[in-house]
Amino acid sequence: NRGSAMSGEHVRIGRLFTCVPSAHSAVESLAPNEMYFAVMPLAHPRSRREFNGVTNRDEPFTRSDLTLPSNVWSSNVIGALSPWINLDSTSHRVRMNSEKAIKQELMWAQHISCPSVIAPTPSRHGCRNYSRAIYGQFAGHSNTTIHVHMPMVWPDVPDGEDKDDPADKSVDPWETWNEIRMNAEHHSSLCCALEVTSDLPSEESIEQWLAEPVKLLILPTSIFLTNSTGFPVLSKRHQTLLNGFFSRSVDLIVSGRPRHEGDMLRYSQYLQHLYATRPELSESERFEQPYWDYLQIPLQPLADNLESQTYEVFEKDPVKYVNYEQAVFLALQDLKKNHPSLPDPLVVMVVGAGRGPLVRSSLRASERCGIPIFVYALDKNPNAVVTLRNMRITENWVGKVEVVHSDMRDFNPDCKADILVSELLGSFGDNELSPECLDGAQRFLKPDTGLSIPMSYTSWIAPISSTKLHQEVKAYNDVKHFETTYVVKMHAHRVLSEAQECWTFTHPNTDTPIDNTRQATHRFKVTRSSCLHGFAGYFDSHLYGGVHISIFPKTFSTGMFSWFPLFFPIRQPMYLPEGSDVVLHLSRCVADKKVWYEWSVSEPSAGPINNTNGRSFSIGL
């Protein structure tokens, strides 16, 4: 399921009608053209009303709601507001008539149960009143989604307008869209109907639009080419654009007169063909797809016991345990090479053994290098211990593995370990208490020769734009959720500047005293005008030797899906002009009973300190 716009192997396609003599005929024409919905004017195109309090004629401004059944209005029709509406006209009368027309047409849309409308393209010269009028309508029409019609590239300046006006050349359509949604406080019912132009903007601009709430993609027939058999086709660059939006669950709208034989059927067939032949998702992408832009609260590792299903998902990771096996393999070889007097078998302690994948990896590494080991499999989860004790019998681990049911903070083994193996990392490296847990467990290690896998992990952070994630947090309607970090597979988002290193934790930790608090200040340069919604956190972990596992994009372990990035939201989105700096202040704070993060932005404008004293979210010790 690819979202509401996608149904199995089909994408929803509609047709934009500029003039509809018969609504019934327009809807009837959809099925023969393999289309699903019609975009039609809510008012008669020639019904340009004067709201002066004087009624000069009795003719209705639009067709009767009885023209179509209510289920058709609600499922197969998107309303189009009158194109003559000009909310930022220099004429006061035109502005007032436009505001009243919008109100009248939205009331009508709500009356006929039409859930979505397309608003006309705003002025490129300024859209303050457009924003005000649109935002003002949400109070009375909260169930109606308003799609602002935006072109990817502004059309040529019409004759009669000032061709030397710098606004016509320099204002990016995204800037106009961003002003509207910022003025409307990122309202969840405000979306974009993006018109694909024959001349496409830069790849950076396309990437920016992919992070926006584009629910409708308008494809004029004029952008289609004709292939050797006379069928409509799109250029390779246009095809790539559509493939990007296919994964964003958009509906497609074909506009304009048919320029090829067969009415609109050939256009819809071609677009369905493009959708059916879009690039296949990889195995890891298929796993991640249900989690795209889905907020998850990080684990409370010392309080939560994972369920069997969760263990099963993590154990399917095709990369993580292969890398752990290689790290243990190298560590065993180095221990024997550098300390030949160490007695056999070498002792490996797996802390947080779960259902045994790290035990298996360690035993496989031992077999590969021919160095015998004895494994202590330690876990606090009584249910996982049941599985481990069964595996000890069924997988012939007797004499090789001892299963220990204990919190690592309370365990007192009879002997010291040569290698301490753990997978306590969180999405940000340290956000699931790996430093505190391993600092407590390092007493298990032989003091001079003992090794920890992982040896270290580094946290990274980058500013991002994602209307989707901001709206997901905003839906909770409280400060607490804006002061919470989330594990999320970011999909409809854009990284605004290269990630920077925050801090590193190393194990065993030889600091005296041990201090796991951290503070970092980051200055990010933004090269393109953007909207800041928060920050993405990653980690890169050095297991041993040259073996790493990483979700940091530059060193990402391809195919690994056990971790998604950590999202640090900000309460109020910030507009970032091109060339501006974003300054982030991030702290990892530690108290007797909890660990938490605090973060704030000081440039380009000062924002509040989030989660002060861990008031909204912390990880319990």
N, C-alpha and C positions, 0 to 999 in steps of 0.2 A: 504494500500500500504506500503510494508516494504522496499521500496527502489528498485533500479534498479536490484539488484540481485534476488529479490523475486517477484514473479508474482502470486497474489492471494494466493492460498493454495499450491503453488509449489515453490521449490527452483531450481535455474538453476544448472544443473550438466553437466560436460564435461568429456572428456576422454583424457588422455595424451598418445600420440603415440610417441615412440622413433624412429620408422622407418616407413615411409609411402611410399610404392611402388606406390600407387595410391591415390592422394588427393581426387579424386571424390569418390572412394570406402570408404575411411575413413569417409567422411561426410555422405555418404549414410548409413553407419552402425550405425549412431547416433540414428535415429528415432526408429528402432526396439529395441534398448536398452534404450529407453526413456531418451535420453540425448540431450542436446541443442547445444553443441559446441565441437570442437576438438582442442586440443593443439598439434601442429605439427611442426617439425623442419622447419626453414626458408631456410636452406641449406641442401644439401645431407649430411648425417652423415659421409660419407667417404670423403667428399670434404674438406679436411684440406688444406687450401690454403697457398701458400708461396708468399707473396707480395714483390717480389724482382725486379719488373719492367720487368721481362722476362716472356713471355707467352709461355708455353711449350705445351699446348693443347687447342683445341677449344671447349671442352665440357663445357656447362654452369655449374655454381656452384649450381644451383637449378632448380626446375621445372618452366615451363612457367606460367605467370599469367593467361593465357587463360584456364588453367586447371579447374578453378572454376569461376563462374560469380562474378562480383565485390560485389554484395550484400551479397554473401555467405562469401567472404573474410572478409567483414566488420562486419558481424553479427554472423557468426558461426565458426570463426577461431581465435585462439590466437597463435601467433608465438612463437616458442622457439629458442633462440639463441644457437649457436653450443656449445655443452657441453665441447669441448676440449679447449675452450677459457680460458686462464689463464693470467689474467692481472697483477698479482703480482708474476709471475714466476721469478726465479733467473736468467733466461736467457733473455738477452735483445732482442734477435731475437724473442723468443716466445711472449714476451710482445708486441713488435711492430706488429707482425702478428695478435695477438689477438685484438689490438686496431683497426687495419684496417678491420678485419673481422666484428667486431661490427658495425663499420661505414657502411660497405657494406650491412650487413643484415638489419640494421635499415632503410637504404635508400630503400631497397627492400620492407620492411614492409610498409613504407609510400607509395610506388608506387602502391602496391596492395590494399591499403586502409585497412590494418590490424591495428586496433586501439590500440592493446595491444601486448606486447611481454614479455616473461619470460626470465630474464637473469640468467645465471648459478650461482650456489652457490659460493660466494666468499671464499677466503682462510681464514681459521681460524687463520692463523699466522700473518695476516696483510692485509689490503685492501685499502691502500692509493691510489694506482694507479687504482684499480678497481673503487673507488669513483670518481677519476678525469676523467676517461674515460667515465663513465656513465653520470656524470654531464655535461661533455662537449658535449654530444649528444643532450641534451635538446634544445640547441640553434638552431640546424637545424631541429629538429624533435619534435617540441613543442606539436604537436597533438598526439604523441605516448606515451602511458602510459607504463612505464617500471616497471615490477614486479620483485623484487629481490627474487630469490628462497632461502629461509632460512629454515633449519630444527629446530624444537623445541628443539631437543637434537642432538648434534653432533654425527655422526656415530662413531663406533669403529675405532681406528687408523689402517689403512691397513698394511698388512705385508710389511716390508721393511722400514717403517717410524719409527722414534724414539719414542717408547712407553713411554719413561721417559720424553719426552718434556712437561714441565709444561703447555705450551700453549694449548696442546690438552685436558687438563683436567679442566683448570681453566677459559678459555674464554667462557663466556655465549654467545650463538648465538645472544641474544639481543644486547650484546655489539658490535658485528660486524655490525649488522643492524644499530644500533644507530650511529656508526662512519660513515657509508655510508651516512645516511640521514642528519647528521650534516654537513658533507663535502659538500653535495649537497644543503645546506641551506633550508632544508625542502621543496624541490620543490614539487608542487602539483601533478606533473605527476609521482612522484616516490612512488611506493607502495610496498607491501610485498606479495609474494606468500609463505604462511607458510605451510611447510610440517609437518603433524601430525605424530609423531613417536610412535612406540609401547610402549616405555617407556616414559611416560609423565613427564615433569619437575614439580617443586613444584607449589602449588596453587598460590603463589606470582608471579611466573614467568608467569603462565597462565593469571593472572589478568593484568600483564604488557603487554602481547601481545594483550589483548582485548582493550587496549587503543591505539594501533598502527593502521596505515592505512592498515590493512590486507584486501585485496579485493578478494584474491583467497586462498582457503584452499585445500591443496593437501592431498588426502587420499590414501596411497598405499594399494593394496589389501592384503598385508602381515600383516596389523594390524587388519584385520577382524578375528573374531573367527567363529566357526561353531556351530550352535545350534543343538538340538536333531533331527530336521527335515531336517538338511543338508543345511540350509540357512545361509548366512553370517550375522553376528551381531557384534556389537562393545561392548566393556566392559562398565560398568556403568560409569566409570570415563571418557571414551571417549565420551559417550553420553552426559554427563554434559558439556564437553568442546564444543561440537557442539551446544548445546542449547545456550551457551553463545555467540557463533559467529552468530547464526541464527538472533539475534537481531541487528547484525552489518552489515547486508546486504552483505553477502559474496556469491561468487559462489564456488561450490564444484568441485574438479577435482579428478577423480579416476585414479590412475596410477598403472602400473604393469600388469602382465598377470592375467587373471581370474583364481581363485583358487576354484571356485564352478561351478556347472553346470549352463548352460544358458547364457554363455558369460558374458556380463556386466549387463544384465537386472536385475538380483537379487540384485546387489549392488545399482543400481539406485532406484529400488523399495523400498529397505530397507531405503535408505537415505530419500526418499520422505515420507515414513512412520514416520521416526523420526521427520521430519519437521512438518508433520500434527498433531503429538501428542505431540509437544513441550508444555511446561507449558503455560496455558492461562494468558493473561495480566489481571491485576486487573482493576477495574473501573478507578482508578486514573491513572494507567499506560496507559490505552487506551486514556484518555484525554491528557496525556503528550506526547504521541508518536509523533504527528506531530511537536512538539517543540523540539525534541531531537537534541541537538547540534545546535540549531537555535538561532542566536544572535539577541537580541532585545535591543534597546536603552531604558533605564529607562524613566518613565514618568516625565514630567515637571508638577508637581501637581498644581502649582499656575497659569500655563499658559494653560494647556490642559484641555479640557472638554471631559470626556469619552463618547463613543458612546453607544447606547442601547445594541448592541451585546456584548460589553466588559462587561457591567454590568451583562448581562445575564450569561456569562461564570463564573464570580466571584460568582454569587448567587447560582450556582450549587454546590459549595464546601460543602461536607457533614459534615465537621468537624468544620470549623471556627465559624459559627453562633451558633452551638450547644454550643461551649465553651464560646462564648460571652454571650449567654443566661444564662449559669450557673454562669458566673462571675457577671452579673447584679443581679441574684437571691441572691447570697451570699452577695453582697454589700448592697442590700436593707435590708436583714435580720440583718446585722451588724449595719447599721445605726439606725434601730429601736431599736435594743438591746442596743447599746451604747449611743444613744441620743434619748430617748423616747419622749422628748419634741418637737421634730421636727414635724411641722404641716403637715397634709395630704392635698393634695397629695404631695409626694416627687417629686422634679423637676429633670427630666433627660434631658440633652441636648446631642443630637446626632449631632456631627459636621462632615460634609462630609457624609450626610445621603444617597446620591445616590438615588437608587430606593426603599429604605426603608427596607432592610434586618435587619439592626441594630434596627430600630424602632420596627419591628415585634418581634425581640429577646427580646427587653426590655419589650414590652407589655406582651409577654408570661411569662417572669420571674415574672412580677407583678401579673399575674393571679395565678401562681403556689404558690407564697408565701403569697398571700392575702393582699399585701401592695399596695394601690393605688398610681399611678404615673401620672404626666402630662409631655408629651414629646414635646420638641422643636426640630423639624427636620430641620437642617440648611444645605444648600448647595448653592454653587456659580454657579452651572451649571443650566442655565435656563431651559434646556430640562429635566433634572432630576426633577426639581421643578414641571413641568407640571405633571409628573407621580405621584409625591407625593401628589399633590392637588387632583388628581383623586382618589388615594388610600384613602385619608382622607374621601371621600364620599363613595366609593364602599366597603371599609372595616370597615365602621362605626367607624371612628376615631374622629368624631366631638365631641368636649368636652374633648378629650384625647390627641390630637396632634395638635400642631400649626406648619404649614410649613412656613419657613423663607427663602426667597431668598436673600442671602447676603454672602459676604466673611467674614469668621470668624474674620478677623482682623478689620472689620468695624462694626460688629454687637454690638449693645448696648441694651441688654435685660432689661426688667422692673424688673426682679427678678434674684436672684442668684440660681445656680444649686446645687443640692445635689450630682449628679453624672454626669461626663462628659465622654461620650462614643465616641470613634473614631476608625477608621481603616485606619490610615494614614501611616502605616508601609510600608517600602520598603523591598527589598530582603536582604539588609544589616541592616535593622532596621531603621536607620536614613537617608537613602539615598534619601528619597522623602520628606524631610523637616518636618518630624513628630516633632522633637524637637522645631523648630522655630514656627510651627503652634500651637502646644499645649502650648508653653510658652506664646503665644499671647492670647490663648483662656482660660487660667487658671484664668483670671480675672472674668470669668463667675461663678466660684465656690465660695461657701460659704467659708469664710477664714479659719475657724477652723475645719469644719466637712466635707468639700467637698472632694469627691473621684474622681480619674481619672481611667478609664479603657481604655487602659492598664495603669498599675501602673509603669512599667519599661520595658526596652528591652535592651538586650545585643548583641553586634556584635561579631562574631567569624570569624576566617580566617584560611585557610590551603593551603599549596602549592600543586599544581596539575600538572600532565602531561596530555596533550591532543593535539596530532598532529592536529586533526580535527579542534579544536577551533583556534589554532594558524594559520592554513592555511586559515580559514574563515576571520580572521582579516587581515592577510597578503595580501589577494586578493584585498583589497582596495588600496594597494600600496602607503600608506602615513603614516606619523608619527601620524597624528591626531587620526586615528582609533586605534592605539596601546595605545593612552593616553585616551581612552574612556572606561568606565565600561559598561558591558553588562549583562542583565538579560538572563539567559540561563539554560535550563534543561540539565545538563551535563550528557552525556550518555557514549560515547567512551572516558573515562577519568580514571585517577587513582589518588587517594589522596596519597601524598607521605609521609605525617606525620600527626599526630593527630592535629586537629584544636585547636587553642588557642584563649582565650578571648581577645578582643581588648579593649572595653569600654562599659559603661552602661549609659543610660539616664533614669532619674526618674521623675515622674510627680505626683502631682504638683512639680515644680522646685522651691525650696526655697533658692537657691544660690543668693547671692548679691555681685557683679552684676552677672547676668546670662552670662555664657560663654560656648558656644557650640562647641568651637574648641577642638580638641582632637589630641593626638599624641601617637603612640605606636611603640615599637620595639619588634620584635619576632625572636626568635632563634629556628629553627626547626631542629631536628636530622633526617637524612635520613638513613634508615637501609638497603636499597637496591639501587644499582646503578640505576640512573634514569635520565630523561631529564625534566627539569623545563620549563613549558610554561606560568605559571602565578599562580594566587591564586583564590581560591573560597571563597566567603563571605557568611555568614549565619546570622540568628538572632534567638534568643529565647526570647519571650515576656511573661512577667508575667502579666496576665490580672487582676486577683484579687484572694485572698485566695490561694488555691492550683491549680488554673486553669492557664494553659499556652497554647500558640500556638507557634510552633517552626518548623523551617526548618533545625536547627542544627542537624546533623545526630544522635548524641547520644540521643537527646530528641525529635526526629522528631514526629510531630503529624500525626500519620499514617492515610493515606487517604486524607490528606489536599493537595490541588493543587493550591491554590491561589497565591503562591509565588514560584519562582525558584531561585536558588543561583545567586549571583552577581560575574561576572568574571572580575578580574583585570589582563589584559595581560601584558607580557613583550616583548620588541621588539626583542631581540635575545635569543633564547632558550639556556639554560645553562645545560651542562653535570654535573651531581652530582655523584661523586664516592661514593661507599658504605661507610657509616660512616661519611660522610661530614655534615656540617651544612649549612643551608640556613638562612640568616639573612635578614629580611624584615623591612623596615621603612615605616610606614603608617601615614598619617596626614589627619585630617578633618579640612578644612580651611573655615573660614567665613569672608565675606566682606559685605559691605552695601547692595549690590544688588545680591549676589550670594553665593553659597556654592559649594565646590569642594573637591576632594581628590587628594593627591599627594602620590606617592609610588615609592620605589626604593629598589634594592637588593645590599647589600654590601659584602656578602659572599655567595658562594665560590669565586666570583669575583665581582668587583664593576660594577654596571650598572648605566645608567642615571636616573635622577629624572624625573619621568613621570608626565605630566600635571602640570608643574610648573605654578603658578598663575592662574590655571584654563584655560590655553590657548587653550586647545582642547575640554574640556567638563566641564560644570558646571550646577548646578541647580539654576534657577533664583528665587530670592526672590521677 
